Amino acid sequence: MIENEFYRKVVAQLDASQISYKTYMNNQFYINARDIYTINRSLVNFIEANSYLIKEDDLEGFKKLITHFKGWKNQFDEEVNLSNPKDDDIFVFERNENALPFPATFVLELQNRIKLNG
């Protein structure tokens, strides 16, 4: 896989994650939260499998993104194990205040760069 294709796929997954997040914020049902979980888990697996394609200037941003998603996943798993929600259950999930925040600046820069350069 070439480097540009890797970056395009990452941005496409990030876009899908953000769409799912907006859906969840408007309709806080477990099924919508689970969609975010599935997309983010797939994205982390993809990045880790292809990490050799990450440009050196982007390494720190990707590390923060993966660390954020893994922390979010662990907290999500704990919540699901405690509440055992059904798809149509209200599922209000808030990130632990001590968790690494979403690296929004890095993600926006990455999205803008890929959309400009194709």
C-alpha positions as CSV (number, residue, x, y, z in Angstrom):
1,M,0.0,0.0,0.0
2,I,1.4,3.4,-0.9
3,E,1.6,6.2,1.6
4,N,-1.0,8.5,0.1
5,E,-3.5,5.6,-0.1
6,F,-2.9,4.9,3.6
7,Y,-3.6,8.6,4.5
8,R,-6.7,8.7,2.3
9,K,-8.1,5.6,4.0
10,V,-7.4,7.0,7.5
11,V,-9.1,10.3,6.7
12,A,-12.1,8.4,5.2
13,Q,-12.4,6.4,8.5
14,L,-12.0,9.6,10.6
15,D,-14.8,11.2,8.5
16,A,-17.0,8.2,9.1
17,S,-16.3,8.3,12.8
18,Q,-17.2,11.9,13.0
19,I,-20.5,11.4,11.1
20,S,-21.3,8.5,13.5
21,Y,-20.4,10.8,16.5
22,K,-22.8,13.5,15.3
23,T,-25.5,10.9,14.9
24,Y,-24.9,9.7,18.4
25,M,-24.9,13.2,19.8
26,N,-28.4,13.7,18.3
27,N,-29.7,10.3,19.3
28,Q,-27.8,8.8,22.2
29,F,-28.8,5.2,21.7
30,Y,-26.4,2.3,22.3
31,I,-26.6,1.3,18.6
32,N,-25.2,4.7,17.6
33,A,-22.4,4.5,20.2
34,R,-21.6,1.0,19.0
35,D,-21.2,2.3,15.5
36,I,-18.5,4.7,16.7
37,Y,-16.8,1.9,18.6
38,T,-16.7,-0.3,15.5
39,I,-15.3,2.4,13.2
40,N,-12.7,3.5,15.7
41,R,-11.6,-0.1,16.4
42,S,-11.2,-0.8,12.7
43,L,-9.3,2.5,12.3
44,V,-6.8,1.7,15.1
45,N,-6.2,-1.8,13.6
46,F,-5.6,-0.3,10.2
47,I,-3.2,2.3,11.5
48,E,-1.3,-0.2,13.6
49,A,-1.0,-2.7,10.7
50,N,0.3,0.0,8.3
51,S,2.2,2.2,10.8
52,Y,5.3,1.9,8.6
53,L,3.6,4.3,6.2
54,I,3.3,7.1,8.8
55,K,5.4,10.1,8.0
56,E,7.8,11.0,10.8
57,D,6.2,14.4,11.3
58,D,2.9,12.7,11.9
59,L,4.1,10.1,14.4
60,E,3.2,12.0,17.6
61,G,-0.3,12.9,16.3
62,F,-1.0,9.2,15.4
63,K,0.3,8.1,18.8
64,K,-2.2,10.5,20.5
65,L,-5.0,9.4,18.3
66,I,-4.4,5.7,18.9
67,T,-4.0,6.3,22.7
68,H,-7.2,8.3,22.8
69,F,-9.1,5.6,20.9
70,K,-7.8,2.8,23.0
71,G,-8.6,4.6,26.2
72,W,-12.1,5.3,24.9
73,K,-12.5,1.7,23.9
74,N,-11.5,0.4,27.3
75,Q,-13.9,2.8,29.0
76,F,-16.7,1.9,26.6
77,D,-16.1,-1.8,27.2
78,E,-16.4,-1.2,31.0
79,E,-19.7,0.7,30.5
80,V,-21.2,-2.0,28.3
81,N,-20.2,-4.8,30.7
82,L,-21.9,-2.9,33.6
83,S,-25.1,-1.9,31.8
84,N,-25.5,-4.6,29.1
85,P,-27.5,-2.2,26.9
86,K,-29.8,-3.2,24.0
87,D,-29.6,-1.3,20.7
88,D,-32.5,1.0,21.4
89,D,-31.4,1.8,25.0
90,I,-30.3,5.3,25.9
91,F,-26.5,5.2,26.3
92,V,-24.9,8.3,27.6
93,F,-21.2,7.8,27.4
94,E,-18.8,10.5,28.6
95,R,-15.0,10.3,28.4
96,N,-13.2,10.0,31.7
97,E,-11.9,13.5,32.6
98,N,-8.4,12.0,33.1
99,A,-8.3,10.4,29.7
100,L,-6.3,11.7,26.8
101,P,-8.5,14.1,24.8
102,F,-9.3,13.6,21.1
103,P,-6.4,15.2,19.1
104,A,-8.8,17.4,17.1
105,T,-6.1,19.8,15.8
106,F,-4.1,16.9,14.4
107,V,-7.1,15.3,12.9
108,L,-8.3,18.5,11.3
109,E,-4.9,19.2,9.9
110,L,-4.7,15.7,8.5
111,Q,-8.2,15.9,6.9
112,N,-7.4,19.3,5.4
113,R,-4.0,18.1,4.0
114,I,-5.5,15.0,2.4
115,K,-8.5,16.9,0.9
116,L,-6.2,19.5,-0.6
117,N,-3.7,17.1,-2.0
118,G,-6.1,14.3,-2.9
